[in-house]
Amino acid sequence: MSGKYVYAFGGGKADGKAEMKELLGGKGANLAEMANLGIPVPPGFTITTEVCNHYYKHKKSYPPQLKNEVKKALSKVESIMKSKFGDPENPLLLSVRSGARSSMPGMMETVLNVGLNEKTIKGLIDKTGNERFAYDAYRRLIMMYSDVVMEKAAGIEPDEGKGVRVQLDHVMEAMKKKLGIIQDTDLTAADLKELVKVFKTKVKQVLGKEFPDDPYEQLWGGIGAVFQSWNGKRAISYRRIEGIPDEWGTAVSVQSMVFGNMGDHSATGVAFTRNPATGEDIFYGEWLINAQGEDVVAGLRTPNPLNVMNKTDDTKHLKSLEEDMPKLYKELTGIRNKLEKHYRDMQDLEFTIQEGRLWMLQTRTGKRNGQAAVKMAVEMAKKKLISEATAVLRVRPTQLDELLHDMLDPAEERKAHVLAKGLPAGPGGGTGQVVFTADDAEAWVKDGKKVILVRNETSPEDVHGMHIAEAILTAKGGMTSHAALVARGWGKCCIVGCSALEIDMNKKLMNVNGRTIKEGDWISLNGSTGRVYEGKIPSIRPDLAVNKEYTQLMKWADKIRKLGVRTNADRPQDAAQARAFGAEG
């Protein structure tokens, strides 16, 4: 134990730094590093991974001095932000986020807008002059907190579709339908005020408890929920897949809220310093006006492309950040360049724009597929960002294996019927029988079947089914959504945002452009083009001889390796294949 459990950051300085990931987790260490680099980061503090380990070793209790350390760190945040947590006239609102030392995207919990209640909301309205924004923030808090803290952290496991978050979503959809509107952003201040009342009643009805009105109860509830989520089902599943030790624990980062949902001059987005699907040296990402971060990654709304180069046939009609807010895009590009040069690796960024001011919420080493990993490593070495030896070590064996994964046979693909087209989020081809839940995917694979998991949008609860499916297909979401992010990290074939899918979960079928596809029917996916086909399409092995970056990486590997490589082949064609891959005999 270090004896210090809370590390502050903000105001151009921080107690921590990037090298302290074991103690502060990846998020906390990188927030501290960005603060030290002078990058605009909302002030906050990180509770260390040691507290997580103490929590589990001492019957879910905290070290005695923690509350005092949190109080001191919170007072620093209040001083920088010139507002006070829980104050009815000038309230400070907080976010509570997880952060293990190794990235676990979406596997643990987050709560936003902590500190809002019936008193502080009046102060927020007076402070911002924006009643609609305030009630939008309040309804988001109720949705997240009731789901994360009151249900999941309390150990309540509802049946599929019966969770409090799903029921609150249904309440909001019913209100929108009654009002004849489609987007959440079309709800007025009066609509949202009424929605907050209905939400609170529904939370009491579903969970048997009142939604907490005490800001400090909300804060400590959020902190406890993050620690609880370290041993949640989805986090454990992901750790098993990625080989992350249980004893690492998670840190908790508590930050001052900045708001992307304050109107048309506010926004939120996710970006990568290079394209994580192809490896191209192009600033890549998505953003939404008048939104909070969960709207982008959860696929709740179709996001806009970050810049003109990111536009596709499906998004060419949408305004990019580069076009809509050119000065802020230029500032963001400068931060992109600074962070990639500093970390010497592709970064995954989260940002918020609050009334024309840019804030950075996260940087971390970005997940990428095998093709992108090879391309990035070679290009960075050629530009002297990293050495040739580092380039070789940066590509994991599993990522090289991805390059050998089958792709749909182009000749057969040309003959197949195209059902629909979505966004190409994960490379390669996938053929399998349609299933509509992660649990069904797991059960069918145990029976020896190949499946494609089809969802409206995936959530972290689906991770066990996503990992064993041949491919993933979603009706909603963009290239930075949960499904896309996780699939890329595994090199899994994935298509997202396929809006032609009309999924009926109760009947276990989907209607696609006039055709009905039932559970168990075969479909094929081309994750490189985004095309979905009816039926089974044969697959073939890719030709690595045409991959220049792969060839270069193997030459560098030959220069530094000490072992000779021979093959054990029973057939002439296997021997020829091994020789083509570089076997010496």
PENORTA-V982399 format. One record per backbone hydrogen bond with DSSP energy under -0.5 kcal/mol. NH is the residue of the N-H (numbers start at 1). CO is the residue of the C=O. If there is no record, write none. Layout:
NH_CO + NH_CO
//
This chain:
7_46 + 9_44 + 10_13 + 13_10 + 15_8 + 16_8 + 20_17 + 21_18 + 23_20 + 24_20 + 25_21 + 26_100 + 28_24 + 29_25 + 30_26 + 31_27 + 32_28 + 33_29 + 34_30 + 35_31 + 36_32 + 37_33 + 38_35 + 39_34 + 41_39 + 44_9 + 45_254 + 46_7 + 47_252 + 48_5 + 49_23 + 51_48 + 52_48 + 53_49 + 54_50 + 55_51 + 56_52 + 57_53 + 58_54 + 59_56 + 60_55 + 61_55 + 66_63 + 69_65 + 70_66 + 71_67 + 72_68 + 73_69 + 74_70 + 75_71 + 76_72 + 77_73 + 78_74 + 79_75 + 80_76 + 81_77 + 82_78 + 83_78 + 84_90 + 86_92 + 87_84 + 92_84 + 94_114 + 95_255 + 96_111 + 97_253 + 98_109 + 99_251 + 101_249 + 107_104 + 108_104 + 111_96 + 114_94 + 116_113 + 121_117 + 122_119 + 123_119 + 124_120 + 125_121 + 126_122 + 127_123 + 128_124 + 129_125 + 134_130 + 135_131 + 136_132 + 137_133 + 138_134 + 139_135 + 140_136 + 141_137 + 142_138 + 143_139 + 144_140 + 145_141 + 146_142 + 147_143 + 148_144 + 149_145 + 150_145 + 151_146 + 152_147 + 153_148 + 155_152 + 156_151 + 158_156 + 162_159 + 167_163 + 168_164 + 169_165 + 170_166 + 171_167 + 172_168 + 173_169 + 174_170 + 175_171 + 176_172 + 177_173 + 178_174 + 179_175 + 180_176 + 180_177 + 181_176 + 186_183 + 187_184 + 192_188 + 193_189 + 194_190 + 195_191 + 196_192 + 197_193 + 198_194 + 199_195 + 200_196 + 201_197 + 202_198 + 203_199 + 204_200 + 205_201 + 206_202 + 207_203 + 208_204 + 209_203 + 215_213 + 218_214 + 219_215 + 220_216 + 221_217 + 222_218 + 223_219 + 224_220 + 225_221 + 226_222 + 227_223 + 228_224 + 229_225 + 230_226 + 230_227 + 231_228 + 232_229 + 236_232 + 237_233 + 238_234 + 239_235 + 240_236 + 241_237 + 242_238 + 243_239 + 244_239 + 248_245 + 249_246 + 251_99 + 252_47 + 253_97 + 254_45 + 254_252 + 255_95 + 255_253 + 256_43 + 257_93 + 260_258 + 266_263 + 267_353 + 268_288 + 269_351 + 270_286 + 271_349 + 272_284 + 273_347 + 275_280 + 276_274 + 279_275 + 282_280 + 284_272 + 286_270 + 287_304 + 288_268 + 290_263 + 290_266 + 291_260 + 295_292 + 296_292 + 296_293 + 297_293 + 298_294 + 299_296 + 300_295 + 301_295 + 303_301 + 304_287 + 306_285 + 310_307 + 311_308 + 315_312 + 316_312 + 318_315 + 321_305 + 321_306 + 322_306 + 324_320 + 325_321 + 329_325 + 330_326 + 331_327 + 332_328 + 333_329 + 334_330 + 335_331 + 336_332 + 337_333 + 338_334 + 339_335 + 340_336 + 341_337 + 342_338 + 343_339 + 344_340 + 345_340 + 348_364 + 349_271 + 349_347 + 350_362 + 351_269 + 352_359 + 353_267 + 354_352 + 354_357 + 355_353 + 356_265 + 357_354 + 359_352 + 360_40 + 361_350 + 362_350 + 364_348 + 366_346 + 369_276 + 373_369 + 374_370 + 375_371 + 376_372 + 377_373 + 378_374 + 379_375 + 380_376 + 381_377 + 382_378 + 383_379 + 384_381 + 385_380 + 386_380 + 391_387 + 392_388 + 393_389 + 394_390 + 395_391 + 395_392 + 396_394 + 399_396 + 400_396 + 401_397 + 402_398 + 403_399 + 403_400 + 404_401 + 405_402 + 407_540 + 409_538 + 413_409 + 414_410 + 415_411 + 415_412 + 416_412 + 416_413 + 418_416 + 419_417 + 419_532 + 420_532 + 422_530 + 423_496 + 425_423 + 425_494 + 426_494 + 429_406 + 430_525 + 432_523 + 433_450 + 434_521 + 435_452 + 441_437 + 442_438 + 443_439 + 444_440 + 445_441 + 446_442 + 447_443 + 448_445 + 449_444 + 452_433 + 453_471 + 454_435 + 454_452 + 455_473 + 462_459 + 463_460 + 465_462 + 466_462 + 467_463 + 468_464 + 469_465 + 470_451 + 471_451 + 472_493 + 473_453 + 474_495 + 475_455 + 476_456 + 477_299 + 481_478 + 482_297 + 485_481 + 486_482 + 487_483 + 488_484 + 489_485 + 490_486 + 490_487 + 491_487 + 491_488 + 492_487 + 493_470 + 494_426 + 495_472 + 496_423 + 497_476 + 498_474 + 499_497 + 501_498 + 502_511 + 503_501 + 504_509 + 505_503 + 508_504 + 509_504 + 510_517 + 511_502 + 512_510 + 512_515 + 513_500 + 515_512 + 517_510 + 517_515 + 518_516 + 519_508 + 520_434 + 521_518 + 523_432 + 524_533 + 525_430 + 526_531 + 527_428 + 527_525 + 529_526 + 530_526 + 531_526 + 532_420 + 533_524 + 534_417 + 535_522 + 540_407 + 544_542 + 546_543 + 547_544 + 548_546 + 551_547 + 552_548 + 553_549 + 554_550 + 555_551 + 556_552 + 557_553 + 558_554 + 559_555 + 560_556 + 561_557 + 569_567 + 575_571 + 576_572 + 577_573 + 578_574 + 579_575 + 580_576 + 581_577 + 582_579 + 583_578 + 584_565
//
